[in-house]
Amino acid sequence: VQPHTFNSNPIQRLCPEILTEIFTFCLPDVPKNLWQLEHISSRNAPLVLCSVCSSWRSLAISTPRLWQTLHL
């Protein structure tokens, strides 16, 4: 089996700016009452985005909008 010379996955060919916009659509709406926030778990963005692959992790970590509403 010969290795592929290009990435056949179309999502991997998107430019980082477009992926970043897609990532921000994964964020939940900010509730009006901050006490309504659920605890962050591995099921929620942006943590899930970081676990897809190393390129998504790098992109997600370098996107401040994804981390603005992170509550621990």
Secondary structure as UniProt FT lines:
FT   HELIX           10..13
FT   HELIX           16..24
FT   TURN            25..26
FT   HELIX           34..36
FT   TURN            42..43
FT   TURN            45..46
FT   HELIX           47..50
FT   TURN            51..52
FT   HELIX           54..61
FT   HELIX           64..67
FT   TURN            68..69
//
